[in-house]
Amino acid sequence: MVHLPALEQTYFDETITSKLQDDTQAAPRILILYGSVRPRSYSRFAAEEAGRLLEKMGAEVKIFNPSGLPLPDDAPETDPKVLELRELVRWCDGMIWSSPERHGAMSSVMKAQIDWIPLSEGAVRPSQGKTLAVMQVCGGSQSFNTVNQMRILGRWMRMFTIANQSSVPKAWQEFDDEGRMKPSAWYDRIVDVTEELFKMTLILKGHVGYLADRYSERKESHQELSERVNQTKI
C-alpha cells in the first residue's frame, strides 16, 4: 500500500486506467531521473513523491540513482552505470526529470544523465515517442529556468513533453525530516503533473510507432534500400 500523507484521497482519481485503457494492456512504465546525489536531495524527494503517486495510479516505476555515473565521454559506453541507464530508457514508456536549479540552470548531475542517452542506437531511437514531465526544486524563490531548459532537451530528444510542470520554491521548507513532502499547493501541482503524465502515456501507449513515423525517414530508408539493391546488381 502506497503511503501518501499529503494527498486528500477524496479528490484523487483512481479510475484513470479504466477510462483510458482496457484490461489487456500492460501498465505504463515510467523512469524517473533526479539531479542531485546529496544525502538530503530535494530533487530526489520530489521525484520519489511523484513515483509514489504514479504507482498508486497503476504505473510501474523505476528510479535511477545517478551516483557513480561518469561524466559524458569520460568512460566507455560499456560502463555499468551507463548500461543501466540506457537499459532503463529503452524499458520505459515515459519519464520524469526532476532537477535542482544550480546557478540558474539544471544541475550537472541531471545534464550528465541526459547526455548519456543516445538519440539513436542503430535503428532504435531510445527516447523517441516517449512521454516526459519536468520538475525542479529551488533553494529560494520560484523560477522556471530549469524546467524550461529540460523542455528544450526533451523536444530535442523527440519526446512528447506534457504541458504541465512543477517548480517548488524554498524546497528546504517543503519536506519533513523523513523527506516526505508536506501538504501544500506545491504538492498538489506534483499530483497534477503525475496525473497528466499518466493520462498522456496511456493515450499514446500502443500508438508511438505510428505517431513517431516520419516522411523524411521513410524517404531516407527507401533511398538507402534502393542504393543497396543497385550495388547488388552491379
Beta strands, then each sheet from edge to edge (+ up, - down):
strand 1: 29-34
strand 2: 60-64
strand 3: 94-102
strand 4: 105-106
strand 5: 131-137
strand 6: 160-161
strand 7: 166-168
sheet 1: 2+ 1+ 3+ 4-
sheet 2: 2+ 1+ 3+ 5+ 6+
sheet 3: 2+ 1+ 3+ 5+ 7+
end
